[in-house]
Amino acid sequence: MGTRVWGEEAVMKCVICKQGETMPGHTEAYVSEEVAAQLLAEAEEAVRDRVQVNVREFAPAMA
């Protein structure tokens, strides 16, 4: 195993395909099961309403 230099971004393998690598500034959000259920419900509602384009910006959760 190599050493990590301070300030160097950590490279991680994609948790979905296990082959790709993450890049700084290009991430996927990992959310709790509760939040995932809420997002799925909103997506299903958009499908029912025949939404064609739905762009959203999510703010970070407040601690």
N, C-alpha and C positions, 0 to 999 in steps of 0.2 A: 504494500500500500504506500502511496506517495504522501507527502506532507502537503498541507494546504497553506498557501501564502495569505496573510491578512489582506483583506480588500479584494481578493480574488473571488469571483462568483462560483458557487458550487454548481456542478453539473449533475443533474439527476436524470435517471431513466424515466420515460413515460410510464405512468402506472397503468395505462390502458393497453398499449401495444407491447410494452416491455423492451422496445428496440430503439425508439426515438429518444432524443435528449432534449431537456428543457433549455431554454435560452433566457437570459435576463430580459425582463420587459415583455415576455410572451408566456403568459401563464394561464392555467385553468383554475377556476375557483373550486375548492373543496368545501362543501357545506354539510351541516348536520342533516340527519334524517328528517327532522321536522321542517327545515328550510327546503330540502329537496321536495318534500310532499307539497309544500305551498307553491313552489315553482312549477311543479307538474300540474297542479290544479289550475294555475294561471295559464299555462300552455294549453291545457285541454279547453279552457274557456275561450281562448283566442281561436282555436280550431273551430269550436261550435259557432263563434261569431264570424267565421270566415275572414279573419284578419290575414291580410296578405303580407304586410311588412310591419314588424313591431320591434323597434329599436329601444333598448332600455339601458340606462347607466345605473349601476348599483353602488350605493355608498357603503363604505366599510361599517361594520357593526360597532356600536358604541359599547365600550367596556363597562 
